[in-house]
Structure formats: C-alpha cells, structure tokens
Amino acid sequence: MISEIAVFEASDADVNLENPRSHFKETIQRLLTTVLAVKGAKSAFYGQLVERAQIIVVIINWDSLESHIKFTQWPGFSAYLASFHTLVKTSSPATVYHVPFGDSQDPSPALETTSASPIGATEIILTYFPSPLSGTTKDDVMASFNKFKPVFASNGALFVIDGWAVEDNVETPVMPQNKETAVEEGKSESGQKSSVHMHLVAWESVDAHKQVLQGEDYKANIHYFTDVKEMKGAEVYHAKFFKFNT
C-alpha cells in the first residue's frame, strides 16, 4: 500500500470542512467518488490543519504506486485534475507526496476516529533531509526515530506510523537555530529541495499532545528527533481528518 498525500492552500479563504453545506467540501467528495471507483484505490480521507485552517490535506490510499500511475493515464484524468485545481489557491501550488508507510501498512488507524480510538487530531511531522544522504543512511534515521516511539506510546498516542516519501525533490524548510522549537512548533522557512520523512501520530486532542511536550519523558528523548544527522528542516502540524465513504 502507498498513500498519496496532497497538501494545498484552499481557494476558499473561509473553508470549513465541518460544514455539511460547504461547496468546497462537496467538490472534494465528488472527486473522491471518482477516485474510489478506480481499481486499486482503497480509502480516502480529507481534513484541514488546526494551525492554518486554509491548508487542506487529502490522503488517498492505493494498493500500489502503479495503480495510482494508471489512474493518471485514464482519459478522464485531465478533467479530474482541472476540477481539483479549482480547490487550490492559484498562487500556491499543491504539494503531493507518495508515502509507503511502515511495511506498506494502512495509515487509516492514524486518521479515522472510532469508538475504540477517539482521534481528535492527527499530528503530522515532516522532517527533511538532503538527497542523497552522505553522512548517514535512511536506516540510521529510522533507528533514531524509532527510539522515540515509546514516548508516543506511553504518553497517550493512539497510533503512530511513519515512512519516507518516494519524492526526493520536495521543497525544504530551513531549520532555525532552535531545533527543539522547530520540531515542537513547525517553524521553518523555504529552502532547497530534499527527501522528506513523514510521521502520522493520532491523539485524542491537540491539547493532549501539547501536554506531552511539557513532560520530562518528552524532554529527555526529543534529541532522537532533533539531533538526527543531516536533518535540514522540520514542520509539525495537526489536522482533523474525515473518512470519505462512497
């Protein structure tokens, strides 16, 4: 499984995906109806950032990258893409990632709230690295990140999944001097092109996550994120996702 993740600024400055009468939301749902009718499309989610509500995230889970590529070769894809572009602010093009999370695992448990897993917010952690790496390896980076995972698990995270994007030309935010602040608050500036690693962490609420940031467990282990060799930037956001059902 691979996840297609589109991040973009909405053309509607007042977009509210919780409004059932939102034309913007209806357009997203119409497009996802088209996608989920395609062979290989498994599930779809959409949401907006808590920190910047005009930023929309759409996640489509495919059984393989090949299935998604075949969809882009469909004769009706140009019309589909034109409809998608009506959602995107013209001065700010969408960024699209393709991420095989874990060992081709389904990221849905980090996105879909259930009675057993009442997700109020999904933390999205983007960390950026030069491509290719020269002073470390992707396995070394993952080993360091994995040492932090028990902190998530022991402090209320409902689900954690991560992986490297297929793309190696993503625009990179420049890491400010205070790396810990960057990882906590997602402060960054536009920079060069790089590879990107993504975490999705499900929490009961944004406040539940923020409380963890004040704990000694977090402070004692955050270096597994901040001190990873060659990390060039980091961004952290929260989003409330909705699963689309046809």
Disulfide bonds with the S-S distance in Angstrom:
none
